[in-house]
Amino acid sequence: MKSELKTLAKGGILRAAINTGNRALVQIDGEKFKGVSPALAQRLADEIGAKMVPVVYSGAGKVFADAGNDIWDIGFLAIDPMRAEQIAFTQPYIVIEASYAVRATSAFKDIDDIDKPGVQVLTAKGSAYDMHLTKTLQNAQLERFGTPPESFVAFQSGRCDAVAGVRASLEGFFGSDPDVRILPGALTSVHQAMVLPKRDDPRITALDDFVASAIADGFVKAAIAG
């Protein structure tokens, strides 16, 4: 396994796409990255004797858009059939929850209240929940804008009636805002995996074994707990 994974690093450098828009997976502490995704990237680099170099993105859509541009060697994205046509996924290492933030004065009480005629929903372009909403919304109007933080700022400034996001990211951004509520329940459950930028890369089997090992020995659980 290690011999295969060593070839992911070029010149002893493992370029890891790190999406700072998902606070359930990545947190910034000064100049350091914390969270399960950077921890897995560093563990992989250590195991193959490489230096981990973060390639920083503010949204998952931008990570996916760069898959064919030889900018990153490994990444972390939500499993999605559309993305799987171009990139390779391991098994999920974490399942996270997405929900909506709404204005505190709104009549919305739960997730099911959102998909109604006349309701405008804001989502980060290319995110896993954007893909989910594109498939499932039947009555509400979906508007796509920027990265998750950019969509949150736009909502805070008055755009749309609700904004979708990973619950941890919504709580981190709106937690101290008395004018915003986060709805209970799950809009969707997002299965996050490690990825390689080419769909048919045979090294995905070895990377999947790496993920399985990190889950089995408690590394992933400890990294999530911080």
Summary of the structure (lengths in Angstrom):
residues: 226
radius of gyration: 18.0
end to end distance: 27.4
largest distance: 57.2
contacts: 761
relative contact order: 0.21
helix: 34%
strand: 30%
